Amino acid sequence: MIMDGREYVDGGGAARDQFYKLLPDLKNPPTTSTPSIGEFARCYQKLFNQGCDHIISIHAAGTLTTIINTARRAAQEFDDRIVVLDSLSLSLGLGFQVLSAAEVEDQSLEAALAAIESTRRRLRLFAALDSMEYVRRSGRVEGAIALLGSLLNVKPLVEVSDGEVKARGVVRTTRQANEHMTTFLKSAGKLERLAILHTGAEARAREFLNRIMSEVSQSLPREILMINATTVIGTHIGPNGLGFAAVKA
């Protein structure tokens, strides 16, 4: 991420809470960039030096970022020892696929890939954005959808599905947005995994968590993650967003 002329590595150098507080007032919107082929190659080589036989390199949706193309080019240097996968998702939508592979009892490459595929099929990633302005700037959704959200001063509901950001409706208030997301979770049935995601909106996220714990607790997994999304994601969707990543049982 590049902010005010300085480059930051995702997850280091820029505290997420501070970033989301500063974001609305930045004169020049932050931008993001992809690591180099060399950086990927060095990371892969380090893992092989530590004793890895094969690597599964799984990345954010290729329709939304070029990072997977860079990973594929770096992987070519290592024959067939690296499998580069498109998660078709973002944030914990990707993270849950990684966790499913790490948790398989049979530590074979085939079992890990099967676990990833199973999780991906059952995954839903949903968000209520506070504004469409940041998504419009990023070009991650159709221009007409973003313009509609800006003109009507509404809060868009979006879903990342098959690697694309798709509109799922609009609401006027955050309360209405929370109601829509709660309704979805009620209809989803038993969940294997769940993460509440937010962009600098912890109070709103905890309020939403308390609500679903009281209304749909029987369908929820024992452990629910609460995640302040990375600054790279926040750059493209803006502050005060709320969403969830869920894997159906």
N, C-alpha and C positions, 0 to 999 in steps of 0.2 A: 504494500500500500504506500502511496506517495501522498503526503499531507504537508501543506505549507512548504513545499520544496524539499522535504526530508523523506527518506525512504525507511519504512518500517517492515520488519518481517512479521507475518501474521502470527499472533500469539506472543509476541515479544516487543518491547519498546514503546508500546502505546496501550495503556490500561484501557480496558473496554468501557468501564463506567465513565472515565474521563473523556474518552473519544465521543461517546453518545451525547454528553453534555455540550461538547464543543461543536458537534456536527452542524446544528441548525444555523450557527452564526459564522461559519467559515466563509470567507470571501470567495475562495476558489475551492470548488468541490474536490474532495480527495479522489484519487484514481487508484486502480489496481493493475498489477502486471504479473506475468508468469515467470517462475524461476527458469533459469537457463538449462539447456541440455546438460551442460557440464555439472551443474548442481545436482541434477537428478542422477547422473552417472556416478558421481562421488558418493551419494547416499546409497545407491544400489551396491557399489563396490564395498562400502563399509559393512553392509549387512552380510555380504558373502564372506568377507574377511572374518566376521564373527561366527561363521559356521553355517549360515543358511544354505540350503540346497536349492530352493526355489523361492521366488518372491511373487506375491500377489500385490500388484500396485493398483489400488482402486481410487477413483477420482470423481470430483464433482461433474455433473452432467456436461457432456461435450457440446451440447447445443447452447450452453450458457457461458462456457469458458474454453479457452484454447489450451489449458494446462495438460489435458490428456494427450494432445498431439505431441507436446514436448516430451512427455513421459514415454510415449511410444518410440520416439526417435532415439531417446537415450537407451531404451531397452534393447534396441537392435544391436548394441555393442556386446550383449551378453548371450548371444545365441538364443536358445529357447528356455532359458532359465527364469524368465520374467513373464508373467501374465498381466497385461495391463487391461483393466476393466473400467467401463463406464458405469457408474452407480445409477445414472439417470436421476440423480437426486442431489440434495445439498445438506449441509449441517448434519444433524443426527440421522437424517434419512440415509446419508452415507455412513455415518458412524455406527448405526445399528447393523449394517451389513458387515462392517469390519469386526464388530463384536461377535456376530454369529459365526464367523470363520474362526476366530480365535478360541471359541468355546467348544468346538467340535472335539469329541473324545478321540476319534480316529484322526490323527494328525497328518493325514495324507492330503496331497494337493487336490485330489478329486473330491474328497469329503468337504474340504473348505469351500471349493467352488460351488458345490451343491447347496451348502448352507447359505451362501451369499445369494444364490438364485432364489432359494425359497423365501428368504427375508424380503428380497426385492419385490416378489410377487404380492406379498401381503402388506406392503408398506403404504402408508398415506402421510403426506406432508402438507400441512394446511397452515395458512397464516392470514391474520387480519392486519393490514397495514394502516398506519396512521395517515399516510398520504401516498399518492402515486407519483409524486414529484421525483423521488430518487430513482424509482424503477424506470420512469420515463427517460431520465437522463442516461441511464445505463443501456437503454435499448433492449432490455430483456423481455419486454412484452410488446404486443402490437400497439402502434402509436395511437390508434383510435381509442383503445381501451384506456390508456393512460390519460389521454386528453379528456375523456368523459369524466374520469375521476377528479381531475383538476378543476374542471368547469363547474361541476355540481357540488364540490366541496364535500365529497362523501368518502367513506372509508372502505376501500376495496377488500373483498375476500378472494384470496387466490390459493391455488393448489399447484404444487410441482408434481406433474404427472408425466411419465414417459419422457422425462428430461425437459419438459416445457413448462413455463409459467402460464397457467390457465385461469381465467376469471371465473369465479364461482358466485358472484353477486356483489352487491354494495349495500352498505348500511350507513346510517347517519351518526351513530354514537358507538363508543367503545362497549357500552353495555349491550347493545344489539349484536355487536360482533361476538362478544362472549357467549351470548345466548345461542347464536348460530353454531359456534364451535362445540358448545355443550350438547346441543341437539345431535350433532354428528357423532360425538362420542357415545351418546346413548344408543344410537342406531348401529354402531360398529360391532357390538357384541364383545366377547371376551378378548382382552388385549394381552399380548405376550410381552410387549415393551411399550413404554411411553416416556416421552420427554417433553416438558413444557419449554418452549423457546421464546426468548424475548430479546429486543434490542434496546438495552438500557431502561427497561420498564419492569424492574423486579417487583415493585409493589403491585402492579397490575397482574403480573404473572402469579404471584402468591395468592391474590384474591381469586383468580381463575382456578388455581389448584384447589383451594379450599372449597370452591363451589362444586367442582366435579367430584371431590372426595365425599361430599355430602349427598350428591345426586346419583352418581354412577359408580360408587365405590366397589360394588360387587364385580364389576367388569374390569377393574383396574389391576395392573400387576403389583406385586408387593413393593417393588422399588420404582419410584418415579423420579427421573432426573429433572433438574432445573438448570437451564443453560442460558447464559448471556451470550448471544451469538457473536462470532468473531467479527472483528472490524472489517474484514474483507466483505463479508456478507452484509454487514450494516451499511457499508458504503453504497451498496446498490438498492437497499430497501428502506433505509432511513431509520431514525430513532422511534421509540415508543410503539414498536410493532410487537405483536404477540402471536404465537402459533404453537403447533405441536407436531411431533413426529410420532407416529403410532404404527406398531406392527400387530396385525391381527393374529390371534392364537390359531 
